[in-house]
Amino acid sequence: DFLCISLVNGFIQLRYNLGDKTVILQTSQQVHTEGNTWHTLRAGRVGNEGYVDLDGDNVTQEAATGMSALDTHTDFFVGGVSSLNLVNPMATENEPTGFSGCIRAILINDRELKLTVSDAKDGANVGDCDGTACGYSVCKNNGTCQAEDSGFSCSCPELWAGSTCEQSVYCSQNRCGSQALCIPQPHLFSYICVCALGWSGKYCDNKITFLTAKFVGNSYIKYIDPHYRKRDLQHSRISLNFTTDQTEGLVFWMGKGEDEDNDFLALGIANGTLKIVVNLGERISVPLIYSKYSVCCERWHTVTIVQNQTCIKVYLDEDLILFEDIDPQRKYTALNYGGICYFGGFEIGKEVNTVTTGLFQQEFIGRIKDVVLFQDSKKIQLMKAEGYNIYNGDDGS
């Protein structure tokens, strides 16, 4: 599979292959190569339908019925490639050549790529198009950049401060400690501190420990499985105990926290009952809902989910409640979740409804403990993961 955007005889081409047929889209207007003209290009695909838009001129085309997901496991290249062997012959018009020009503001699925030495994996023969220390978007939040002999300075708009206007004035002298996040509250002319995992208090200055994680909203724990490379991903298993007084919420998400075509196994609460969603490939999200029994409110429940290739078993309080083969054809049989497990939600700023494309409506509010992956003999130490806004739930208060 591939997706490639290139300049061919002055026209922008989008080419993509989802595993069965290459689709080629081309803009109806040419790119201006004279002067300093900047162009805005939007291109991509939704399912098997591709689109390319150059300065508002839009072209779309739908591929023949077949694959609907882009399955790529290579690096993302901008402007050229390190080796022509990395380019699929169908991805370009003729022999691929490097791009000559300027590129800025690249957004992939609404996330901007930082085209800098520190953020890029590798690169060669790339210069600065702007030619000054200001560059592109150095000053944040509509700040104005002024090039100086020693570098640059930013003139910040009202309510923003810092060398690059990156900080709200309400957080400029905050007392949040221990890797806490300062969240401005303009309507209160103040701020609040969101504590990193292992800390609590108004200013996140109280060290805490716990076995039971308490999620209060805008909370999440991100755990990286150290044994992921050794796992048999055709036979996955996760079990945990949880309690909640909410009728909606994402309990856990095994997979990358991105709105992309990645494998995942997820458990949440929908309308007060359990909802399990599985995707083993092509974003075929199979929801399994057990509506016979309410898991709300304030009762502890034990849930175990077992994936044996395409067969899914779900146990609630040790009773088998769901058993389903989500793909008898066995097209995809492994849960390639990347070794990432989220509990309660995603990173600050990532909405559950957006990341899960509506599969779950909101973050989890409640308690989680006794998490075990696969057949491991030890429980996950949630305290040693990454997270924010997690409290000690051991006391039950």
Secondary structure, DSSP 8 states (H G I E B T S, - for coil): -EEEEEEETTEEEEEEESSS-EEEEE-SS----STT----EEEEEETTEEEEEETTEEEEEE--SS--S----S---SS--S-GGGS-GGGSSSS-----S-----EETTEE---STTTSS---S---SS-SSSTTT-S-TT-EEEEETTEEEEE--TTEESTTS-EEGGGTT----TT-EEEEEGGGTEEEEE-BTTEESTTS-EE---SSEEEEEEEEEEEE-TTGGGS-TTEEEEEEEEEES-S-EEEEEES-SSSSS--EEEEEEETTEEEEEEESSTT--EEEEE-SS---SS--EEEEEEEETTEEEEEETTEEEEEEES-TT-S------TTEEEESS-STT--HHHHTTTSS-SB-EEEEEEEEETT-SS---GGGSEEEEEEE-TT--
